[in-house]
Amino acid sequence: MQVLVDSSVWIDYFRGNGNTDKLDFLIDENILAVNDLILAELVPFLKMKRQQKLITLLNSVVKLELNIIWDQITELQYQCLKEGINGVGIPDLIIAQNAIQNRYDLYSLDKHFELMKNVFKLTLIK
């Protein structure tokens, strides 16, 4: 099992909220990854808070290459809308596509992913 960890989980983790055990396990087992989109969501805030140690740590995590196939993103959005799943942003679709392409499970606290998992082959960590 390899897991792409979404920014929602990292933010919750940095705040010390209730999901720290799961992420600690993924870190200890070295089975997690991020991508540039996730880092772009996290790093600016960490820079503002002068958290260079956390930035260095995040940059040392396995980074999945983003290979955005826009026709597939369009199709994913179409499938969501067809199933009544509205308001899914393009960044979430890119993260889902990235996990699917690399055959990674996705760990996210974002409710959109819970809805999307039934529309296409997206495996979520709970």
PyRosetta script that sets phi, psi and omega in degrees:
from pyrosetta import init, pose_from_sequence

init()
pose = pose_from_sequence("MQVLVDSSVWIDYFRGNGNTDKLDFLIDENILAVNDLILAELVPFLKMKRQQKLITLLNSVVKLELNIIWDQITELQYQCLKEGINGVGIPDLIIAQNAIQNRYDLYSLDKHFELMKNVFKLTLIK")
pose.set_psi(1, 130.4)
pose.set_omega(1, 173.0)
pose.set_phi(2, -123.2)
pose.set_psi(2, 143.1)
pose.set_omega(2, -171.0)
pose.set_phi(3, -131.0)
pose.set_psi(3, 126.0)
pose.set_omega(3, 170.5)
pose.set_phi(4, -86.3)
pose.set_psi(4, 122.1)
pose.set_omega(4, -175.4)
pose.set_phi(5, -101.6)
pose.set_psi(5, 117.1)
pose.set_omega(5, -178.2)
pose.set_phi(6, -73.7)
pose.set_psi(6, 158.6)
pose.set_omega(6, -178.8)
pose.set_phi(7, -60.1)
pose.set_psi(7, -30.8)
pose.set_omega(7, 179.9)
pose.set_phi(8, -60.5)
pose.set_psi(8, -36.1)
pose.set_omega(8, 178.9)
pose.set_phi(9, -71.1)
pose.set_psi(9, -44.8)
pose.set_omega(9, 179.4)
pose.set_phi(10, -60.9)
pose.set_psi(10, -43.6)
pose.set_omega(10, -179.4)
pose.set_phi(11, -62.4)
pose.set_psi(11, -45.1)
pose.set_omega(11, 177.3)
pose.set_phi(12, -60.3)
pose.set_psi(12, -41.3)
pose.set_omega(12, -180.0)
pose.set_phi(13, -63.7)
pose.set_psi(13, -47.3)
pose.set_omega(13, -179.0)
pose.set_phi(14, -63.8)
pose.set_psi(14, -29.1)
pose.set_omega(14, 178.5)
pose.set_phi(15, -80.6)
pose.set_psi(15, -10.2)
pose.set_omega(15, 179.6)
pose.set_phi(16, 76.7)
pose.set_psi(16, 24.8)
pose.set_omega(16, 179.2)
pose.set_phi(17, -77.2)
pose.set_psi(17, -173.2)
pose.set_omega(17, -166.3)
pose.set_phi(18, -67.5)
pose.set_psi(18, -6.9)
pose.set_omega(18, -174.7)
pose.set_phi(19, -102.1)
pose.set_psi(19, 22.9)
pose.set_omega(19, -174.5)
pose.set_phi(20, -69.3)
pose.set_psi(20, -33.2)
pose.set_omega(20, -177.1)
pose.set_phi(21, -61.7)
pose.set_psi(21, -42.6)
pose.set_omega(21, -178.8)
pose.set_phi(22, -64.1)
pose.set_psi(22, -46.4)
pose.set_omega(22, -178.9)
pose.set_phi(23, -69.1)
pose.set_psi(23, -37.9)
pose.set_omega(23, 174.8)
pose.set_phi(24, -56.5)
pose.set_psi(24, -42.6)
pose.set_omega(24, 178.8)
pose.set_phi(25, -61.4)
pose.set_psi(25, -47.2)
pose.set_omega(25, -179.3)
pose.set_phi(26, -62.6)
pose.set_psi(26, -37.9)
pose.set_omega(26, 177.8)
pose.set_phi(27, -66.6)
pose.set_psi(27, -48.6)
pose.set_omega(27, -178.9)
pose.set_phi(28, -60.1)
pose.set_psi(28, -38.0)
pose.set_omega(28, -178.8)
pose.set_phi(29, -84.5)
pose.set_psi(29, -6.9)
pose.set_omega(29, -179.7)
pose.set_phi(30, 54.7)
pose.set_psi(30, 49.2)
pose.set_omega(30, -178.6)
pose.set_phi(31, -123.1)
pose.set_psi(31, 29.4)
pose.set_omega(31, -178.7)
pose.set_phi(32, -121.1)
pose.set_psi(32, 160.7)
pose.set_omega(32, 179.2)
pose.set_phi(33, -145.9)
pose.set_psi(33, 164.2)
pose.set_omega(33, 171.9)
pose.set_phi(34, -131.2)
pose.set_psi(34, -177.9)
pose.set_omega(34, 170.8)
pose.set_phi(35, -140.7)
pose.set_psi(35, 175.4)
pose.set_omega(35, -176.7)
pose.set_phi(36, -63.9)
pose.set_psi(36, -31.1)
pose.set_omega(36, 178.2)
pose.set_phi(37, -65.4)
pose.set_psi(37, -45.6)
pose.set_omega(37, 178.5)
pose.set_phi(38, -62.8)
pose.set_psi(38, -43.5)
pose.set_omega(38, 178.2)
pose.set_phi(39, -63.4)
pose.set_psi(39, -38.3)
pose.set_omega(39, 179.1)
pose.set_phi(40, -64.5)
pose.set_psi(40, -26.6)
pose.set_omega(40, 176.6)
pose.set_phi(41, -79.3)
pose.set_psi(41, -29.5)
pose.set_omega(41, -173.7)
pose.set_phi(42, -96.1)
pose.set_psi(42, -45.5)
pose.set_omega(42, -169.1)
pose.set_phi(43, -62.3)
pose.set_psi(43, -42.2)
pose.set_omega(43, -179.9)
pose.set_phi(44, -57.2)
pose.set_psi(44, -42.8)
pose.set_omega(44, 178.0)
pose.set_phi(45, -63.9)
pose.set_psi(45, -42.2)
pose.set_omega(45, 179.2)
pose.set_phi(46, -64.6)
pose.set_psi(46, -35.7)
pose.set_omega(46, 175.8)
pose.set_phi(47, -63.6)
pose.set_psi(47, -41.9)
pose.set_omega(47, 178.5)
pose.set_phi(48, -60.3)
pose.set_psi(48, -34.8)
pose.set_omega(48, -179.2)
pose.set_phi(49, -89.7)
pose.set_psi(49, 5.6)
pose.set_omega(49, -179.9)
pose.set_phi(50, 54.9)
pose.set_psi(50, 46.9)
pose.set_omega(50, -178.6)
pose.set_phi(51, -103.2)
pose.set_psi(51, 58.8)
pose.set_omega(51, -175.8)
pose.set_phi(52, -60.9)
pose.set_psi(52, -35.2)
pose.set_omega(52, 179.4)
pose.set_phi(53, -62.0)
pose.set_psi(53, -42.9)
pose.set_omega(53, 177.9)
pose.set_phi(54, -66.8)
pose.set_psi(54, -38.9)
pose.set_omega(54, 177.7)
pose.set_phi(55, -61.8)
pose.set_psi(55, -44.4)
pose.set_omega(55, 178.3)
pose.set_phi(56, -61.9)
pose.set_psi(56, -43.3)
pose.set_omega(56, 178.1)
pose.set_phi(57, -61.2)
pose.set_psi(57, -46.5)
pose.set_omega(57, 179.8)
pose.set_phi(58, -62.8)
pose.set_psi(58, -37.2)
pose.set_omega(58, 179.2)
pose.set_phi(59, -72.3)
pose.set_psi(59, -13.2)
pose.set_omega(59, 177.9)
pose.set_phi(60, -90.4)
pose.set_psi(60, -10.5)
pose.set_omega(60, 178.5)
pose.set_phi(61, -73.0)
pose.set_psi(61, 149.5)
pose.set_omega(61, 175.7)
pose.set_phi(62, -52.8)
pose.set_psi(62, 132.6)
pose.set_omega(62, -178.8)
pose.set_phi(63, -115.5)
pose.set_psi(63, 118.7)
pose.set_omega(63, 177.2)
pose.set_phi(64, -77.1)
pose.set_psi(64, 134.5)
pose.set_omega(64, 177.3)
pose.set_phi(65, -70.9)
pose.set_psi(65, 136.2)
pose.set_omega(65, 176.6)
pose.set_phi(66, -86.8)
pose.set_psi(66, 118.9)
pose.set_omega(66, 175.7)
pose.set_phi(67, -120.0)
pose.set_psi(67, 83.2)
pose.set_omega(67, -173.7)
pose.set_phi(68, -78.6)
pose.set_psi(68, 119.1)
pose.set_omega(68, 175.9)
pose.set_phi(69, -105.8)
pose.set_psi(69, 102.0)
pose.set_omega(69, -170.6)
pose.set_phi(70, -63.8)
pose.set_psi(70, -33.8)
pose.set_omega(70, 176.6)
pose.set_phi(71, -62.4)
pose.set_psi(71, -36.6)
pose.set_omega(71, 178.5)
pose.set_phi(72, -70.8)
pose.set_psi(72, -39.5)
pose.set_omega(72, 176.7)
pose.set_phi(73, -60.0)
pose.set_psi(73, -44.3)
pose.set_omega(73, 178.2)
pose.set_phi(74, -60.1)
pose.set_psi(74, -43.3)
pose.set_omega(74, 179.6)
pose.set_phi(75, -66.7)
pose.set_psi(75, -40.2)
pose.set_omega(75, 177.6)
pose.set_phi(76, -61.6)
pose.set_psi(76, -43.4)
pose.set_omega(76, 178.7)
pose.set_phi(77, -64.2)
pose.set_psi(77, -41.7)
pose.set_omega(77, 177.7)
pose.set_phi(78, -59.1)
pose.set_psi(78, -46.4)
pose.set_omega(78, -179.6)
pose.set_phi(79, -62.1)
pose.set_psi(79, -39.9)
pose.set_omega(79, 177.3)
pose.set_phi(80, -61.5)
pose.set_psi(80, -49.3)
pose.set_omega(80, -178.6)
pose.set_phi(81, -62.1)
pose.set_psi(81, -40.3)
pose.set_omega(81, 178.8)
pose.set_phi(82, -60.1)
pose.set_psi(82, -33.6)
pose.set_omega(82, -179.8)
pose.set_phi(83, -89.9)
pose.set_psi(83, 4.6)
pose.set_omega(83, 178.3)
pose.set_phi(84, 83.1)
pose.set_psi(84, 15.7)
pose.set_omega(84, 179.2)
pose.set_phi(85, -95.2)
pose.set_psi(85, 101.9)
pose.set_omega(85, -176.4)
pose.set_phi(86, -102.9)
pose.set_psi(86, 157.0)
pose.set_omega(86, 172.8)
pose.set_phi(87, 81.1)
pose.set_psi(87, 14.8)
pose.set_omega(87, 176.6)
pose.set_phi(88, -79.7)
pose.set_psi(88, 120.5)
pose.set_omega(88, -178.9)
pose.set_phi(89, -77.4)
pose.set_psi(89, 156.6)
pose.set_omega(89, 178.1)
pose.set_phi(90, -57.5)
pose.set_psi(90, -41.7)
pose.set_omega(90, 177.6)
pose.set_phi(91, -56.4)
pose.set_psi(91, -39.8)
pose.set_omega(91, 178.4)
pose.set_phi(92, -66.6)
pose.set_psi(92, -37.1)
pose.set_omega(92, 177.1)
pose.set_phi(93, -66.1)
pose.set_psi(93, -38.1)
pose.set_omega(93, 178.0)
pose.set_phi(94, -65.5)
pose.set_psi(94, -41.7)
pose.set_omega(94, 178.7)
pose.set_phi(95, -64.5)
pose.set_psi(95, -43.2)
pose.set_omega(95, 177.7)
pose.set_phi(96, -61.6)
pose.set_psi(96, -46.1)
pose.set_omega(96, 179.6)
pose.set_phi(97, -59.6)
pose.set_psi(97, -42.8)
pose.set_omega(97, -179.0)
pose.set_phi(98, -62.6)
pose.set_psi(98, -42.4)
pose.set_omega(98, 178.0)
pose.set_phi(99, -64.7)
pose.set_psi(99, -45.1)
pose.set_omega(99, -179.0)
pose.set_phi(100, -63.7)
pose.set_psi(100, -46.4)
pose.set_omega(100, -179.1)
pose.set_phi(101, -57.7)
pose.set_psi(101, -39.0)
pose.set_omega(101, -175.1)
pose.set_phi(102, -94.8)
pose.set_psi(102, 2.9)
pose.set_omega(102, -178.7)
pose.set_phi(103, 56.3)
pose.set_psi(103, 43.0)
pose.set_omega(103, 175.9)
pose.set_phi(104, -103.0)
pose.set_psi(104, 147.1)
pose.set_omega(104, 167.5)
pose.set_phi(105, -74.2)
pose.set_psi(105, 161.0)
pose.set_omega(105, 179.0)
pose.set_phi(106, -118.5)
pose.set_psi(106, 132.4)
pose.set_omega(106, 174.8)
pose.set_phi(107, -112.4)
pose.set_psi(107, 112.3)
pose.set_omega(107, -178.4)
pose.set_phi(108, -147.0)
pose.set_psi(108, 151.9)
pose.set_omega(108, 174.0)
pose.set_phi(109, -102.2)
pose.set_psi(109, 2.5)
pose.set_omega(109, -178.7)
pose.set_phi(110, -77.3)
pose.set_psi(110, 125.1)
pose.set_omega(110, -176.4)
pose.set_phi(111, -65.0)
pose.set_psi(111, -23.6)
pose.set_omega(111, 178.9)
pose.set_phi(112, -59.4)
pose.set_psi(112, -38.3)
pose.set_omega(112, -178.5)
pose.set_phi(113, -67.6)
pose.set_psi(113, -35.9)
pose.set_omega(113, 176.4)
pose.set_phi(114, -60.4)
pose.set_psi(114, -40.4)
pose.set_omega(114, 178.4)
pose.set_phi(115, -71.3)
pose.set_psi(115, -38.1)
pose.set_omega(115, -176.2)
pose.set_phi(116, -72.4)
pose.set_psi(116, -26.3)
pose.set_omega(116, -174.1)
pose.set_phi(117, -59.2)
pose.set_psi(117, -28.2)
pose.set_omega(117, -179.9)
pose.set_phi(118, -84.3)
pose.set_psi(118, -12.9)
pose.set_omega(118, -178.2)
pose.set_phi(119, -89.8)
pose.set_psi(119, -37.6)
pose.set_omega(119, 177.1)
pose.set_phi(120, -141.4)
pose.set_psi(120, 172.5)
pose.set_omega(120, -170.4)
pose.set_phi(121, -74.6)
pose.set_psi(121, 80.5)
pose.set_omega(121, 179.3)
pose.set_phi(122, -122.7)
pose.set_psi(122, 119.5)
pose.set_omega(122, 179.8)
pose.set_phi(123, -98.2)
pose.set_psi(123, 122.5)
pose.set_omega(123, -179.2)
pose.set_phi(124, -104.3)
pose.set_psi(124, 145.5)
pose.set_omega(124, 171.3)
pose.set_phi(125, -92.8)
pose.set_psi(125, 131.8)
pose.set_omega(125, 179.4)
pose.set_phi(126, -104.5)
pose.dump_pdb("model.pdb")
